[in-house]
Amino acid sequence: MEVSNKLDKLLFFEQARKISEANYTSDPNDADNLTKWAESLLELSQCQCPQDSLKMIQDAIMKLEQALSINPRKHETLWCLGNAQTSLAFLTKTEDEARPYFKQAAKYFLQAVDEDPTNEVYLKSLEISSKAPELHREILKHGLDQQIVGVGPSAATSSSSAKDAKKGKKSYDLKYDIVGWIVLAIGIVVWVGFTKSQMPPPPPPSG
């Protein structure tokens, strides 16, 4: 069932990517469309090898920056940029490499909160961003960095559990879950947003 759900999600975001790409042809200055396009790329990047993932994330950032040039205060775009920068940070192999990405991520999360102060997802992202460098340090320390790309919260727990069975270190579970949340947090809002946008309007009340 989990595999099927992941495949459905991949197909969903691949279709969304194609729709955004087609829409861009007719209106290249649509900030909403550019943001959705980037969101799809960020989701799809989590299921790629590190090299392809990096390319997708960089492509997403270009589209998000273009969206911000059209609407500098668009909080969805700012938040997505925070997620993209976090994803880049977790693809790095050293703390020095990761540091500027984490710094940029925190800046974008803060800007998103400034634009939409009551958004719980933005607030949570900002809170966790302060802990991200420490998590990255632990990942590098334990040699877990190769497991991050393509691993979401549920899959990460399974991967971690398998490793624990061999090493007896269940403390990795929480780290994987949190990292999976940071890197893939974008799915929380994006999935709901896309689903709602494609739902038919509710029927008129009877009587």
FENMOGI-V830371 format. One record per residue. N is the residue number from 1. RES is the residue in one small letter. SS is DSSP state (alpha for helix, beta for strand, coil for the rest). D_LAST is the distance of its C-alpha to the last C-alpha in whole Angstrom. Layout:
N,RES,SS,D_LAST  N,RES,SS,D_LAST
//
This chain:
1,m,coil,41  2,e,alpha,42  3,v,alpha,44  4,s,alpha,41  5,n,alpha,39  6,k,alpha,41  7,l,alpha,42  8,d,alpha,38  9,k,alpha,38  10,l,alpha,41  11,l,alpha,40  12,f,alpha,37  13,f,alpha,39  14,e,alpha,41  15,q,alpha,39  16,a,alpha,37  17,r,alpha,41  18,k,alpha,41  19,i,alpha,38  20,s,alpha,40  21,e,alpha,43  22,a,alpha,42  23,n,alpha,40  24,y,alpha,43  25,t,alpha,45  26,s,alpha,42  27,d,coil,42  28,p,coil,45  29,n,coil,44  30,d,coil,40  31,a,alpha,41  32,d,alpha,37  33,n,alpha,38  34,l,alpha,42  35,t,alpha,41  36,k,alpha,38  37,w,alpha,41  38,a,alpha,44  39,e,alpha,41  40,s,alpha,41  41,l,alpha,45  42,l,alpha,45  43,e,alpha,43  44,l,alpha,45  45,s,alpha,48  46,q,coil,48  47,c,coil,49  48,q,coil,52  49,c,coil,56  50,p,alpha,57  51,q,alpha,58  52,d,alpha,55  53,s,alpha,53  54,l,alpha,55  55,k,alpha,55  56,m,alpha,51  57,i,alpha,51  58,q,alpha,53  59,d,alpha,51  60,a,alpha,48  61,i,alpha,50  62,m,alpha,51  63,k,alpha,47  64,l,alpha,46  65,e,alpha,49  66,q,alpha,48  67,a,alpha,45  68,l,alpha,46  69,s,alpha,48  70,i,alpha,45  71,n,coil,43  72,p,coil,46  73,r,coil,43  74,k,coil,41  75,h,alpha,40  76,e,alpha,39  77,t,alpha,42  78,l,alpha,44  79,w,alpha,43  80,c,alpha,43  81,l,alpha,47  82,g,alpha,48  83,n,alpha,47  84,a,alpha,49  85,q,alpha,52  86,t,alpha,51  87,s,alpha,51  88,l,alpha,54  89,a,alpha,56  90,f,alpha,55  91,l,coil,57  92,t,coil,60  93,k,coil,63  94,t,coil,65  95,e,alpha,64  96,d,alpha,65  97,e,alpha,63  98,a,alpha,60  99,r,alpha,60  100,p,alpha,60  101,y,alpha,56  102,f,alpha,55  103,k,alpha,56  104,q,alpha,54  105,a,alpha,51  106,a,alpha,51  107,k,alpha,51  108,y,alpha,48  109,f,alpha,46  110,l,alpha,47  111,q,alpha,46  112,a,alpha,43  113,v,alpha,43  114,d,alpha,44  115,e,alpha,41  116,d,coil,38  117,p,coil,40  118,t,coil,37  119,n,coil,37  120,e,alpha,37  121,v,alpha,39  122,y,alpha,41  123,l,alpha,42  124,k,alpha,43  125,s,alpha,45  126,l,alpha,47  127,e,alpha,48  128,i,alpha,49  129,s,alpha,51  130,s,alpha,53  131,k,alpha,54  132,a,alpha,54  133,p,alpha,58  134,e,alpha,59  135,l,alpha,56  136,h,alpha,58  137,r,alpha,61  138,e,alpha,61  139,i,alpha,60  140,l,alpha,63  141,k,alpha,65  142,h,coil,64  143,g,coil,64  144,l,coil,60  145,d,alpha,59  146,q,alpha,59  147,q,alpha,56  148,i,coil,54  149,v,coil,53  150,g,coil,50  151,v,coil,50  152,g,coil,46  153,p,alpha,45  154,s,alpha,45  155,a,alpha,48  156,a,alpha,50  157,t,alpha,50  158,s,alpha,51  159,s,alpha,53  160,s,alpha,55  161,s,alpha,54  162,a,alpha,57  163,k,alpha,59  164,d,alpha,59  165,a,alpha,60  166,k,alpha,63  167,k,alpha,64  168,g,coil,62  169,k,coil,61  170,k,coil,57  171,s,coil,57  172,y,alpha,56  173,d,alpha,53  174,l,alpha,52  175,k,alpha,53  176,y,alpha,52  177,d,alpha,48  178,i,alpha,49  179,v,alpha,50  180,g,alpha,48  181,w,alpha,45  182,i,alpha,47  183,v,alpha,48  184,l,alpha,44  185,a,coil,42  186,i,alpha,41  187,g,alpha,39  188,i,alpha,36  189,v,alpha,35  190,v,alpha,35  191,w,alpha,34  192,v,alpha,31  193,g,alpha,31  194,f,alpha,31  195,t,alpha,29  196,k,alpha,26  197,s,alpha,27  198,q,alpha,27  199,m,coil,24  200,p,coil,21  201,p,coil,18  202,p,coil,15  203,p,coil,12  204,p,coil,9  205,p,coil,7  206,s,coil,4  207,g,coil,0
//
